[in-house]
Amino acid sequence: MNHRALVPSLLLILLVVVSFLPARQTPDSTDGRLTTILHLPVLTPNDWRALFSEAESGNAEAQYWLAHVYDTGRLLPQDKVNASLWYQKSADQGYAPAKYAVCLTHANQDPFESERCMWRAAETGVPEAQFWLAVAFDQHRFGITDEQEALKWFKQAAERGNPDAQVELGSHYEDGDGVEQNYALAAQWYRKAAEHVPNLGGAGQGRNKLGLLYLDGLGVPQDYIQAYMWFSLAGVDHNIAYAADKMTPAQILRAQQMTDEWKKQHLDPAIY
């Protein structure tokens, strides 16, 4: 199976994951408003008050998101002290992603403890940890390569909404790697990844791969307009040009209109 370039150090992989964990919507989110806030380029006073109020009231998920805001400095000035405080508050209530973040912080430079953190998080349903566990099995990180074990964890992470895992699972179905080849299922998983906002990697890959299926009519009807739209959303210029060569000016215009409509519907101001 062809994989995109992966970070060579498992510890570095784990530490990088933490910075992306909350930026993706979790399927069991208790408050859609929390995920909406994370899509904003800046926090308004009302947004900030709403998030802080939820965290102060004891909402473990809100505490986790607030910790992320402080941790990354994405919406507010970076504050590692407050980030640690709110991660711990959330973890103390048993919120699995926060427990994972705290565990990795405490693990620091110990790769064995980091590995234990990943296992515990994966087993309690943290999709990012499940994804990297799958990568570890797929890339010989534990001294063995076990494609079926990797596929099991890719599936679990994909089902819980991780776009990187959704792309990997789609690739398995497209290539017939460890599963029966099924282009329709590949298209379904690519589409799930493609619909994620903001685009932090997996979404862009899903969009491009879905566009390629539309280009060739594999698992979906051949449709150059759809292919052009998904390539545009992925920002893959050479594929956009390739699709455009097969289209009429009217088709290109329609594809551009559909791209603009998709962006408006998905409201990702931090990216678009």
N, C-alpha and C positions, 0 to 999 in steps of 0.2 A: 504493500500500500504506500502511496506517495503522501508523505506528511509535509506540512509546512515546516520551516526551521523552528526547532524547539530549543529552549534555554538548556544548556548542557548541565547545569548544576541543579539537582533536585531541590536543594535548600533555596537557591535563588528563585526557582520556579515557585516554590511555596510562598516566599515573601512577596513576589510580584503579584500573585493571585489576590492577596489581601487588598491591594489597592484597587482591584476591579470588582470585588465581591458585590458591594451594594449598588453599583452603577447599573446592574441588571435587575429587572423586575423578578421577584421571587413569586412562584405560582401560588403560594399560600399567604400572600400578603393580606394583612387584616385591614388595611386602609389604603385605598387607591390614591388618596391625597398625598401620602408619603412618597409614593413612586413618582407622582406628578411633580412634586417639588424637586426631585433629583434631576428632572429634565430641564430645569430652568437655568439660564446662563448666570443669573444672579438671584439672590434671595431678596424679596421685598420685605419690608417690616412685618406685613401680615403673614407672609410665608414663614419667616423666621419665628414669629410668635407662635404660630400654629404647630410647627415642628417641635419647638422647645417646650410648649405646653403639654404636648402629648408625651414627650420624654419625661418631663417632670411628674406627670400623672402616673408614671409607672409602666407605660407601654414599652415593652421590651424591644419591639421592632423599631419604634421611633427612636429609642435610645441608641440602637445600633446604627441607624441612618445618621443620627446626629453625630455620633462618633466618627463616622466616615467623612462627614462634612468637615469636621475639625481636622481629621487625619490627612486628607488630601489637599485641603485649602481650595477646593474646587468652587465652592459657593461663598465661603467666608475665609478670612485670613487663617492660615494654618496654625493649629494649636495642639501639639502632641500631648500636652498634659491633660487638657480637656478630652481629647480623643481617647486616651487611656482610661480616664475616669468613666466615660459613658460606655465604652466597650465593656468595662468591668461590671457596671450596673446591669447592662443587658445580659451579660454572661451569667451573673449571679441569679438571674431568673430562668436560666436554662435555655436561652435562645441560642440555637446551635451555631449559626454563623458567627455570633459574637464570641462564643466559647472557642471557636477555631481561631479567630483573630487574637484573642488573649493568649491562647496556647502558643501560637507562633511567636508572639512577642516575648513570652517567657523562654521559649526554646532558644531564641537568639541565634548563636552560631553553632548549635549542636544539631547536626544533621539527623541523628538517630531520634532525638526528641521531636524534631520537625516531622519526621516520618510517622511517629506515633500520633502526632496532632492530626496529620492528614488521614490516617486510618480511622481515628475516632470520629472525625468530622464526616468522612464519607459514610460511615456506618450509621450516623445519625441523620443523614439526608442532605448534607450541604453539597449542592451540585458541583461547585467549583472544585471541591476536594475530590469528589467522585471522578471528575474529568481528569485531574492530574494523576489520580491513582491508575486510571485506565492508561494514561500516557506512560506511566512508570512500567506497567506490565508490557506495554507494546514496545517500549524502547529499551528493554533489558536493564531497567534501573535497579531491580531487586536481584540481579544476577541471573535471572531467567527471563525468557520471553514467553508469555502465555496469551495468545491472541484471543482465546475464548474468554478468559478472565478480563482482558482489556475490553472486549466487546460488551460483556456484562455491565461493566462500570460506565462505558460510553452510553449504553442504553439508559441506565438509571439517571445519569446526569442530563441526558437529552430529554427524558420524560419530565424532569424537574425544571426544564426551561433554559439550560445552559446552551448558548448559541454555538460555542466551539464544539461541544459534544454533538450537537445536532448536525453540524457540518460533517464531523467525522463519521457519524452514523450514516448520513446520507452517502458519503463516499464509499462506505462498506457496501451499501446496497447498489450503488452505481457500478462498482468494480466487481461485485460478487465475492468480496473478501470476507470469508468466514460465514457468509450467509448466501442464500440463493439470490442471484442477481435480479434486481427488481427496480427498474427505472422510475416507476410510479411512486414507490416508497421513497426512493432517493429524492424525487421532486418534493414530496411532502415534507421531508426533514429539512431540505434546503429552504423551503418556503418558511418553515417555522423560524429558522435562523435569520432569514432575510427580513422578517417582520420586526426584529428587535431594534429598538432605539434606546440610547444612542448607539452608533456603530462603533464598537470597540474591538473589531477584528473578525469574530465569527459571523456577525451580521453581514459585513461586506463580502466575505467569502461565500456565504449562502446566496447573496444576491447575484454574484458573478456566476456561480455554479448553476443556479436556477436559470439564468439567462442562457447559459450554454445548452441546457436541456431544451429550452424553447427554440434555440437556434437550429438544433438538429432534430427536434421533434421526438425526443426520447422521454417517455413517461408522461409527456404532455403534448398537446397538439403543436405542430410546428407553427410558430408565430413570431415573425421578425419584430413586430411592434412590441410585444411583451419582452422579447430578448433585449431590444434597444433600451427599454425602460429600466430593466433590472441592471444592465450594464452601466447605465447612467447613474443609478442609485449607488452602485458599487464604485463608480469613478474609474472604471477600467477603459481608458481611452482607445486602446488598440482594438478591443472588442466592440466598442461603440462604432468605430470606423468600419470594422468588418461587417457589422450588421447593416450599417447605413448603405454600404455598397450594394446590398440586395433589396433596398427599399426605394419606393417612389418618394418624391418630396412630400406628398400628402401623408404618407405613412410616417415619415420622420417627424412631421409637425404633430401628428396625433400622438406619437410616442413621447415627444417632448411635453405635450400637454398632460399626458398621463403621469409623467414623472413629477411635474409641478403639483398635480392634484394629490399624488401620493404623499409628497412632502408636507403639504398643507394638512392632510388628514392625520398624519402621524406626529405633527407638531414637535419637532426636535430642534428648537432654536439654538441649542449649544453646538449643533453640527451644521444645520442648514441656514 
